[in-house]
Amino acid sequence: MFDFDICDKLRKKLDKLAKKDKILAQTFKKKLVEVISCNSNSILTYKNLRSPLNMYKRIHLTDNFILLFEVNIKTNFILFHDILHWDKAYK
């Protein structure tokens, strides 16, 4: 199991999401638990984005939104960065 943190930018988005889109906020919580409960081998199944964002991994929250996170396997730590619409994430 990984330790984790959520960056300030994402915290602000989550506060807004909790008010506007409760389903997406609940999906975020489920996916967060899914990601941090992985071991160091199974975390590698999540895909990296293309360059220049190849240090981030992604997981789909819905058909339209993805969650970007960064994994440091040596320190057993995950930093969740942002929730983006897939059009913006893949540009």
N, CA, C and O atoms as a DFTB+ gen file, in Angstrom:
364 C
 N C O
     1  1       0.841      -1.176       0.000
     2  2       0.000       0.000       0.000
     3  2       0.886       1.238       0.000
     4  3       1.918       1.272       0.670
     5  1       0.482       2.242      -0.747
     6  2       1.259       3.454      -0.920
     7  2       0.778       4.559       0.017
     8  3      -0.397       4.619       0.379
     9  1       1.709       5.430       0.402
    10  2       1.342       6.693       1.035
    11  2       0.967       7.644      -0.089
    12  3       1.408       7.465      -1.224
    13  1       0.155       8.656       0.215
    14  2      -0.268       9.552      -0.851
    15  2      -0.490      10.962      -0.331
    16  3      -0.600      11.199       0.872
    17  1      -0.551      11.889      -1.279
    18  2      -0.900      13.275      -0.997
    19  2      -1.645      13.813      -2.209
    20  3      -1.507      13.302      -3.320
    21  1      -2.428      14.840      -1.978
    22  2      -3.191      15.495      -3.037
    23  2      -2.688      16.924      -3.127
    24  3      -2.668      17.636      -2.123
    25  1      -2.278      17.360      -4.323
    26  2      -1.741      18.713      -4.461
    27  2      -2.854      19.748      -4.256
    28  3      -4.039      19.436      -4.362
    29  1      -2.447      20.976      -3.964
    30  2      -3.397      22.042      -3.628
    31  2      -4.351      22.355      -4.775
    32  3      -5.531      22.626      -4.551
    33  1      -3.842      22.318      -5.997
    34  2      -4.678      22.588      -7.172
    35  2      -5.830      21.586      -7.259
    36  3      -6.966      21.958      -7.553
    37  1      -5.529      20.337      -7.007
    38  2      -6.552      19.294      -7.057
    39  2      -7.517      19.412      -5.882
    40  3      -8.707      19.136      -6.032
    41  1      -7.025      19.815      -4.727
    42  2      -7.912      20.005      -3.570
    43  2      -8.989      21.044      -3.866
    44  3     -10.153      20.859      -3.511
    45  1      -8.594      22.140      -4.518
    46  2      -9.560      23.184      -4.874
    47  2     -10.596      22.652      -5.858
    48  3     -11.786      22.942      -5.731
    49  1     -10.143      21.874      -6.838
    50  2     -11.078      21.286      -7.801
    51  2     -12.041      20.322      -7.122
    52  3     -13.224      20.275      -7.461
    53  1     -11.537      19.558      -6.169
    54  2     -12.385      18.591      -5.471
    55  2     -13.441      19.283      -4.615
    56  3     -14.560      18.788      -4.487
    57  1     -13.088      20.424      -4.029
    58  2     -14.077      21.181      -3.261
    59  2     -15.221      21.640      -4.158
    60  3     -16.387      21.573      -3.769
    61  1     -14.885      22.106      -5.357
    62  2     -15.916      22.529      -6.312
    63  2     -16.717      21.333      -6.813
    64  3     -17.937      21.409      -6.956
    65  1     -16.024      20.232      -7.076
    66  2     -16.703      19.032      -7.573
    67  2     -17.688      18.471      -6.561
    68  3     -18.747      17.969      -6.936
    69  1     -17.350      18.552      -5.300
    70  2     -18.237      18.023      -4.265
    71  2     -19.577      18.747      -4.279
    72  3     -20.603      18.176      -3.909
    73  1     -19.565      20.003      -4.707
    74  2     -20.803      20.781      -4.775
    75  2     -21.519      20.610      -6.115
    76  3     -22.745      20.517      -6.161
    77  1     -20.746      20.570      -7.208
    78  2     -21.344      20.572      -8.548
    79  2     -21.621      19.181      -9.102
    80  3     -22.700      18.930      -9.637
    81  1     -20.657      18.282      -8.977
    82  2     -20.763      16.960      -9.598
    83  2     -20.423      15.890      -8.559
    84  3     -19.281      15.438      -8.475
    85  1     -21.399      15.499      -7.790
    86  2     -21.167      14.564      -6.689
    87  2     -20.763      13.182      -7.181
    88  3     -20.006      12.481      -6.511
    89  1     -21.261      12.789      -8.343
    90  2     -20.922      11.466      -8.882
    91  2     -19.438      11.392      -9.226
    92  3     -18.779      10.395      -8.929
    93  1     -18.910      12.444      -9.850
    94  2     -17.487      12.472     -10.185
    95  2     -16.637      12.504      -8.915
    96  3     -15.582      11.872      -8.868
    97  1     -17.074      13.221      -7.898
    98  2     -16.341      13.268      -6.629
    99  2     -16.326      11.891      -5.960
   100  3     -15.303      11.489      -5.404
   101  1     -17.433      11.173      -6.006
   102  2     -17.479       9.825      -5.433
   103  2     -16.601       8.859      -6.221
   104  3     -15.937       7.995      -5.650
   105  1     -16.609       9.020      -7.538
   106  2     -15.766       8.179      -8.386
   107  2     -14.294       8.430      -8.078
   108  3     -13.490       7.498      -8.053
   109  1     -13.945       9.698      -7.843
   110  2     -12.565      10.026      -7.472
   111  2     -12.159       9.283      -6.203
   112  3     -11.067       8.718      -6.142
   113  1     -13.012       9.276      -5.204
   114  2     -12.689       8.604      -3.941
   115  2     -12.475       7.108      -4.148
   116  3     -11.559       6.522      -3.572
   117  1     -13.324       6.492      -4.975
   118  2     -13.181       5.058      -5.247
   119  2     -11.868       4.761      -5.963
   120  3     -11.169       3.808      -5.618
   121  1     -11.536       5.578      -6.958
   122  2     -10.309       5.358      -7.721
   123  2      -9.077       5.645      -6.873
   124  3      -8.050       4.986      -7.034
   125  1      -9.166       6.618      -5.976
   126  2      -8.061       6.915      -5.083
   127  2      -7.738       5.702      -4.222
   128  3      -6.572       5.337      -4.073
   129  1      -8.753       5.084      -3.663
   130  2      -8.556       3.884      -2.845
   131  2      -7.993       2.751      -3.696
   132  3      -7.121       2.006      -3.249
   133  1      -8.491       2.626      -4.915
   134  2      -8.004       1.576      -5.815
   135  2      -6.520       1.748      -6.111
   136  3      -5.767       0.775      -6.102
   137  1      -6.095       2.984      -6.374
   138  2      -4.701       3.234      -6.739
   139  2      -3.775       3.052      -5.543
   140  3      -2.730       2.415      -5.673
   141  1      -4.130       3.593      -4.389
   142  2      -3.205       3.506      -3.249
   143  2      -3.142       2.104      -2.656
   144  3      -2.203       1.788      -1.925
   145  1      -4.119       1.265      -2.956
   146  2      -4.081      -0.100      -2.432
   147  2      -3.261      -1.047      -3.310
   148  3      -3.112      -2.221      -2.973
   149  1      -2.736      -0.560      -4.413
   150  2      -1.896      -1.388      -5.288
   151  2      -0.541      -1.639      -4.639
   152  3      -0.103      -0.892      -3.765
   153  1       0.106      -2.704      -5.085
   154  2       1.484      -2.927      -4.658
   155  2       2.423      -2.374      -5.728
   156  3       1.963      -1.855      -6.745
   157  1       3.714      -2.479      -5.513
   158  2       4.668      -1.849      -6.430
   159  2       4.680      -2.487      -7.813
   160  3       5.097      -1.841      -8.774
   161  1       4.237      -3.727      -7.945
   162  2       4.162      -4.360      -9.265
   163  2       2.875      -4.010      -9.989
   164  3       2.892      -3.741     -11.191
   165  1       1.775      -4.011      -9.282
   166  2       0.496      -3.758      -9.950
   167  2       0.288      -2.289     -10.292
   168  3      -0.552      -1.976     -11.135
   169  1       1.026      -1.382      -9.667
   170  2       0.888       0.043      -9.997
   171  2       1.420       0.323     -11.401
   172  3       1.058       1.326     -12.017
   173  1       2.270      -0.554     -11.899
   174  2       2.844      -0.363     -13.231
   175  2       1.839      -0.635     -14.344
   176  3       2.124      -0.350     -15.507
   177  1       0.678      -1.175     -14.017
   178  2      -0.335      -1.436     -15.041
   179  2      -1.009      -0.159     -15.520
   180  3      -1.592      -0.139     -16.604
   181  1      -0.937       0.902     -14.731
   182  2      -1.531       2.170     -15.158
   183  2      -0.641       2.818     -16.202
   184  3       0.584       2.805     -16.084
   185  1      -1.264       3.381     -17.220
   186  2      -0.511       3.911     -18.348
   187  2       0.070       5.286     -18.048
   188  3      -0.521       6.097     -17.335
   189  1       1.252       5.518     -18.618
   190  2       1.854       6.841     -18.560
   191  2       1.311       7.683     -19.707
   192  3       0.926       7.158     -20.752
   193  1       1.286       8.986     -19.499
   194  2       0.938       9.881     -20.588
   195  2       2.124       9.994     -21.531
   196  3       3.235       9.572     -21.210
   197  1       1.871      10.571     -22.697
   198  2       2.952      10.770     -23.655
   199  2       3.802      11.970     -23.256
   200  3       3.397      12.797     -22.440
   201  1       4.974      12.043     -23.844
   202  2       5.889      13.137     -23.592
   203  2       5.225      14.458     -23.965
   204  3       4.525      14.489     -24.976
   205  1       5.386      15.500     -23.254
   206  2       6.269      15.819     -22.135
   207  2       5.682      15.485     -20.762
   208  3       6.302      15.799     -19.746
   209  1       4.531      14.872     -20.706
   210  2       3.889      14.540     -19.429
   211  2       4.083      13.073     -19.052
   212  3       3.261      12.507     -18.331
   213  1       5.154      12.458     -19.529
   214  2       5.337      11.024     -19.328
   215  2       5.702      10.638     -17.894
   216  3       5.807       9.449     -17.594
   217  1       5.896      11.605     -17.007
   218  2       6.137      11.261     -15.603
   219  2       4.836      10.986     -14.859
   220  3       4.854      10.482     -13.736
   221  1       3.696      11.321     -15.491
   222  2       2.386      11.112     -14.875
   223  2       1.734       9.834     -15.385
   224  3       1.848       9.484     -16.560
   225  1       1.060       9.159     -14.493
   226  2       0.217       8.036     -14.881
   227  2      -1.219       8.521     -14.882
   228  3      -1.525       9.579     -14.331
   229  1      -2.109       7.740     -15.506
   230  2      -3.501       8.166     -15.602
   231  2      -4.429       7.014     -15.290
   232  3      -4.091       5.840     -15.446
   233  1      -5.620       7.399     -14.840
   234  2      -6.702       6.452     -14.656
   235  2      -7.982       7.186     -15.026
   236  3      -8.165       8.350     -14.668
   237  1      -8.858       6.507     -15.737
   238  2     -10.120       7.120     -16.147
   239  2     -11.098       7.123     -14.982
   240  3     -11.336       6.096     -14.347
   241  1     -11.658       8.299     -14.716
   242  2     -12.704       8.408     -13.707
   243  2     -14.062       8.147     -14.336
   244  3     -14.876       7.396     -13.798
   245  1     -14.295       8.771     -15.475
   246  2     -15.502       8.548     -16.270
   247  2     -15.045       8.435     -17.713
   248  3     -13.848       8.347     -17.988
   249  1     -15.989       8.437     -18.623
   250  2     -15.616       8.401     -20.038
   251  2     -14.878       9.669     -20.452
   252  3     -14.079       9.638     -21.388
   253  1     -15.134      10.781     -19.771
   254  2     -14.594      12.065     -20.195
   255  2     -13.453      12.599     -19.342
   256  3     -12.694      13.447     -19.811
   257  1     -13.309      12.140     -18.126
   258  2     -12.323      12.710     -17.214
   259  2     -11.297      11.672     -16.780
   260  3     -11.606      10.495     -16.592
   261  1     -10.048      12.157     -16.627
   262  2      -8.972      11.298     -16.153
   263  2      -8.313      11.938     -14.938
   264  3      -8.359      13.154     -14.747
   265  1      -7.707      11.098     -14.135
   266  2      -6.974      11.535     -12.952
   267  2      -5.491      11.333     -13.222
   268  3      -5.061      10.234     -13.573
   269  1      -4.705      12.404     -13.058
   270  2      -3.258      12.330     -13.246
   271  2      -2.587      12.152     -11.895
   272  3      -2.912      12.847     -10.933
   273  1      -1.649      11.218     -11.830
   274  2      -0.905      11.016     -10.594
   275  2       0.521      10.606     -10.911
   276  3       0.819      10.076     -11.981
   277  1       1.385      10.866      -9.954
   278  2       2.804      10.568     -10.094
   279  2       3.192       9.548      -9.028
   280  3       2.821       9.685      -7.862
   281  1       3.931       8.539      -9.431
   282  2       4.302       7.445      -8.527
   283  2       5.812       7.439      -8.314
   284  3       6.587       7.515      -9.267
   285  1       6.213       7.348      -7.058
   286  2       7.611       7.139      -6.712
   287  2       7.685       5.794      -5.994
   288  3       7.341       5.686      -4.817
   289  1       8.133       4.783      -6.710
   290  2       8.145       3.424      -6.166
   291  2       9.212       3.271      -5.081
   292  3       9.027       2.499      -4.141
   293  1      10.318       3.995      -5.201
   294  2      11.399       3.878      -4.210
   295  2      10.944       4.324      -2.826
   296  3      11.282       3.695      -1.823
   297  1      10.173       5.417      -2.774
   298  2       9.708       5.928      -1.479
   299  2       8.295       5.471      -1.151
   300  3       7.760       5.811      -0.095
   301  1       7.682       4.696      -2.057
   302  2       6.326       4.174      -1.841
   303  2       5.316       5.313      -1.658
   304  3       4.532       5.319      -0.709
   305  1       5.354       6.278      -2.589
   306  2       4.551       7.488      -2.451
   307  2       3.865       7.827      -3.774
   308  3       4.459       7.695      -4.844
   309  1       2.609       8.265      -3.687
   310  2       1.848       8.701      -4.855
   311  2       1.381      10.128      -4.612
   312  3       0.860      10.447      -3.543
   313  1       1.573      10.985      -5.612
   314  2       1.096      12.361      -5.551
   315  2       0.040      12.537      -6.634
   316  3       0.330      12.394      -7.822
   317  1      -1.175      12.844      -6.223
   318  2      -2.270      13.071      -7.160
   319  2      -2.237      14.530      -7.588
   320  3      -2.245      15.432      -6.751
   321  1      -2.200      14.759      -8.926
   322  2      -1.984      16.109      -9.435
   323  2      -3.240      16.812      -9.904
   324  3      -3.490      17.949      -9.504
   325  1      -4.039      16.166     -10.744
   326  2      -5.119      16.914     -11.378
   327  2      -6.182      15.978     -11.943
   328  3      -5.932      14.801     -12.205
   329  1      -7.370      16.535     -12.121
   330  2      -8.442      15.886     -12.872
   331  2      -8.641      16.723     -14.121
   332  3      -8.905      17.922     -14.037
   333  1      -8.515      16.092     -15.278
   334  2      -8.625      16.810     -16.543
   335  2      -9.611      16.120     -17.466
   336  3      -9.833      14.912     -17.383
   337  1     -10.198      16.919     -18.349
   338  2     -10.961      16.348     -19.449
   339  2      -9.950      15.711     -20.388
   340  3      -8.857      16.248     -20.572
   341  1     -10.287      14.599     -20.971
   342  2      -9.299      13.861     -21.767
   343  2      -8.819      14.648     -22.974
   344  3      -7.700      14.418     -23.433
   345  1      -9.628      15.581     -23.516
   346  2      -9.172      16.421     -24.629
   347  2      -7.972      17.270     -24.218
   348  3      -7.029      17.429     -24.992
   349  1      -8.005      17.809     -23.013
   350  2      -6.913      18.664     -22.540
   351  2      -5.707      17.842     -22.104
   352  3      -4.571      18.298     -22.238
   353  1      -5.930      16.665     -21.596
   354  2      -4.827      15.845     -21.087
   355  2      -3.961      15.285     -22.207
   356  3      -2.755      15.116     -22.026
   357  1      -4.547      14.999     -23.345
   358  2      -3.802      14.349     -24.418
   359  2      -3.271      15.316     -25.457
   360  3      -2.787      14.879     -26.501
   361  1      -3.344      16.609     -25.211
   362  2      -2.782      17.574     -26.174
   363  2      -1.316      17.746     -25.960
   364  3      -0.674      18.516     -26.674
